[in-house]
């Protein structure tokens, strides 16, 4: 195993161990999306009648959006450990170690994505209750979409946490910046029912495309989706979002390293 893979897996494993040692964190990240789904699902169920979706309940429509919300909360909250590791001195120790900076990014992002995916898989068990039964190929596409969304959210959280000094500021920025990305993804309401300007903003939102590749396999066979231009476009945008986030995170870490200049030693005068 290469040094890059070994360091990345070690950092990812550290994130997983830290997560399982905080059971209240598991309850919090799962309970909030679940309550959103139940309250909004039953509350808006009687008024949800968009054209072409007369047979779809709001609980069913909102289900993929809640999975996306769970990925958002889990992945982003997992990257808050960047701030905690800096305060504890662990991050500085990793930065001065002779390891690739890419290993730091991959380890943190992989750990956060794995934690988010694990929690979302628990919620995925509810799909048959709504009549959403998928075959293995479609399930593979759903999981692939969740992984891409998890990487995208994790890299966003990593970029935000890297330059912050307090967890309070991180929470504030998340609510102001990341939650609107989810709300304007089509998770709460279909894109076809909004004004033209808002629809343009939602189409430019990469989270909207992540939702498409998560929702579509529940209703369309995998073989058909892989020939569908709309699905392939959303898949390409999601891949670009995940890859671009990783690249920006790597640039951010390398910039921090080059900005750390050694202390200047002034010779004593005899």
Secondary structure, 3 states (H helix, E strand, C coil): CCHHHHHHHHHHHHHHHHHHCCHHHHHHHHHHHHHHHHHHHHHCHHHCCCCCCCCCCHHHHHHHHHHHHHHHHHHHHHCCHHHHHHHHCHHHHHHHCCCCHHHHHHHHHHHHHHHHHHHHHHHHHHHHHHCCCCCHHHHHHHHHHHHHHHHHHHHHHHHHHHCCCCHHHHHHHHHHHHHHHHHCCCCCCCHHHCCHHHHHHHHHCHHHHHHHHHHHHHCCCHHHHCCCHHHHHHHHHHHHHHHHHHHHHHHHHHHHHHCCCCCCCCCCCC
